[in-house]
Amino acid sequence: MFTGIIEATGRILSTRDLDTTRRFVIETPATFERLGPGDSVAIDGACLTAVAVEDGSFAVDVIGTTLERTIAGTYREGSRVNLERAMRSGARLDGHLVQGHVDGVGHLEHVEKDGEYWLMDFRIPSDVAETTILHGSLCLNGVSLTVSDFMADDLCRIGIIPFTWEHTNLGDLKPGEPVNVEGDLIGKYVGKILATRQG
């Protein structure tokens, strides 16, 4: 389980196709708590396992399903990624409950600066939009965010403060570029219960 509060960003140092997976070696910033082999880490919101750890880097192996359902398939050497360690039991929950199970890929439609902050409009998968509410939580590239407006059924507006802009990769995005999307966990449970009862 994660919180959507990004601890650091790192760079993809290398990519290598293995027999059935793709291995990414990722820079470990000095501010990021050291991982051990087998530890879970959210990379742009996708929960992955550290399979090898060295001084200053760690490696993850990503299977085909994850490459297809997330933005991991677009990673290249130098790509900047958001990093978060798994939440400790009893720790403060600063963001919201994030599983690290990406529901699909969304796209940035528009971005503009409004005073000190930025407004970003994202088109998200329709099934995620169905369980997303105004002023509710949404996880984009692993970042816990609040929906400030809906421009259309599947087009939501997010306000980004300067700290988040500078300390995550959201500030790197250009219109048309993809993001990992995870819908609100509570919304998904409620939607499932209602659908089952109605069915």
C-alpha positions in Angstrom: 0.0 0.0 0.0 1.2 3.5 -0.8 0.0 7.1 -0.1 0.7 9.0 -3.3 3.2 11.2 -1.6 6.3 11.1 -3.8 9.5 10.7 -1.9 11.9 11.4 -4.8 12.3 11.2 -8.5 14.9 9.1 -10.3 16.1 8.5 -13.8 16.0 5.4 -15.9 19.7 4.4 -16.2 19.2 1.5 -18.6 16.6 -0.8 -20.2 17.2 -4.4 -21.3 14.8 -7.0 -22.7 15.1 -10.4 -21.1 13.3 -13.6 -22.2 9.9 -12.6 -20.9 10.4 -9.3 -19.1 12.1 -6.0 -19.5 14.6 -4.9 -16.9 14.9 -1.3 -15.9 17.8 0.0 -13.8 16.8 3.1 -11.9 18.9 5.8 -10.2 18.4 5.9 -6.5 18.6 9.6 -5.3 20.4 10.3 -2.1 17.2 11.4 -0.5 15.5 8.1 -1.2 15.6 5.5 1.6 17.7 2.5 0.6 15.8 -0.5 -0.8 16.5 -4.1 -0.3 15.9 -7.0 -2.8 12.3 -8.0 -2.7 11.1 -4.6 -1.5 8.1 -2.9 -3.1 8.4 0.5 -4.7 5.9 2.5 -6.7 7.4 3.8 -9.9 5.1 6.4 -11.4 2.4 4.7 -9.3 2.9 1.2 -10.4 3.9 -1.2 -7.7 7.1 -3.1 -8.7 9.6 -5.3 -6.9 13.3 -4.4 -6.5 15.1 -7.5 -7.8 18.6 -6.1 -7.5 20.0 -3.3 -5.4 23.4 -1.6 -5.9 24.9 1.6 -4.5 23.0 4.4 -6.2 20.6 2.2 -8.2 18.1 -0.6 -8.2 16.6 -2.8 -10.8 13.0 -4.0 -11.5 11.7 -6.6 -13.9 8.4 -5.6 -15.7 6.2 -8.2 -17.4 4.3 -7.7 -20.6 0.9 -7.0 -19.0 2.4 -4.1 -17.0 4.2 -2.8 -20.1 0.9 -2.7 -21.9 -1.3 -1.3 -19.1 1.0 1.4 -17.9 3.4 3.9 -19.2 6.4 1.7 -18.4 6.5 0.6 -22.1 7.4 4.2 -23.0 10.4 4.4 -20.6 13.7 5.2 -22.2 17.2 5.9 -20.8 17.0 9.2 -19.0 13.2 9.1 -18.4 12.4 10.8 -15.1 10.1 8.7 -12.8 8.3 9.3 -9.5 9.4 7.0 -6.6 7.6 6.0 -3.4 8.4 3.3 -0.9 5.6 1.1 0.4 3.8 2.6 3.4 4.7 1.4 6.9 1.9 0.1 9.1 0.9 2.8 11.5 2.6 5.6 9.5 0.8 8.9 8.8 -1.4 8.8 5.7 -0.6 12.2 4.1 -2.2 11.4 0.7 -4.8 8.8 0.1 -4.9 5.0 0.0 -3.1 3.9 -3.2 -2.6 0.3 -4.1 0.0 0.7 -6.9 -2.4 -1.1 -9.2 -2.7 1.1 -12.3 -6.2 1.1 -13.8 -5.2 2.5 -17.1 -3.4 5.2 -19.0 -4.7 8.8 -19.3 -3.3 11.8 -21.3 -2.6 15.4 -20.5 -4.9 17.5 -22.7 -4.0 21.1 -21.6 -1.8 22.9 -19.1 -1.6 26.5 -18.2 -0.1 28.6 -15.4 -2.5 30.5 -13.1 -0.5 32.8 -10.8 1.8 30.6 -8.7 0.2 27.3 -9.6 -0.6 25.3 -12.7 -3.9 23.9 -14.1 -3.7 20.6 -15.8 -6.5 18.9 -17.7 -6.3 15.1 -18.0 -8.4 12.7 -20.0 -8.8 9.6 -17.9 -10.2 6.1 -18.6 -14.0 6.1 -18.6 -14.2 3.4 -15.9 -12.0 5.5 -13.6 -14.1 8.6 -14.4 -17.2 6.8 -13.3 -15.9 6.4 -9.7 -14.2 9.7 -9.5 -15.9 12.6 -7.7 -15.4 16.4 -7.6 -12.9 17.2 -4.9 -12.2 13.5 -4.6 -8.8 11.8 -4.9 -7.1 10.6 -8.0 -3.6 9.2 -8.5 -1.6 10.3 -11.6 1.9 8.9 -12.1 1.8 7.9 -8.4 0.9 11.4 -7.2 -2.1 11.8 -4.9 -4.1 14.7 -6.3 -7.5 16.3 -5.8 -10.0 16.8 -8.7 -10.9 20.5 -8.8 -13.3 20.4 -11.8 -14.7 18.2 -14.5 -14.6 19.7 -18.0 -16.3 16.6 -19.5 -17.3 13.1 -18.2 -13.7 11.8 -18.7 -11.8 15.1 -18.6 -10.8 16.4 -15.2 -8.9 19.4 -14.0 -6.1 19.2 -11.4 -4.4 22.2 -9.7 -0.7 21.7 -9.2 1.2 23.7 -6.5 4.8 24.7 -7.1 6.2 22.1 -4.8 4.5 19.2 -6.6 5.5 20.8 -10.0 9.1 20.8 -9.0 9.4 17.6 -7.0 7.5 15.2 -9.3 7.6 14.5 -13.1 4.2 16.1 -13.6 6.0 19.4 -14.5 7.8 17.5 -17.3 4.6 16.6 -19.1 3.6 18.1 -22.4 0.1 17.9 -23.9 -0.6 14.5 -25.4 1.8 12.7 -23.2 0.5 9.7 -21.1 0.2 9.2 -17.4 -0.6 6.2 -15.2 -4.0 6.5 -13.6 -5.3 4.8 -10.5 -8.8 5.6 -9.4 -9.9 6.1 -5.8 -9.9 2.8 -3.9 -13.1 3.6 -2.0 -14.9 4.7 -5.2 -14.0 1.4 -6.8 -15.4 -0.7 -4.0 -18.6 1.3 -3.8 -19.0 1.1 -7.6 -18.5 -2.7 -7.5 -21.0 -3.2 -4.7 -23.6 -1.1 -6.4 -23.1 -2.8 -9.8 -23.4 -6.2 -8.1 -26.6 -5.3 -6.3 -28.2 -3.8 -9.4 -27.1 -6.8 -11.5 
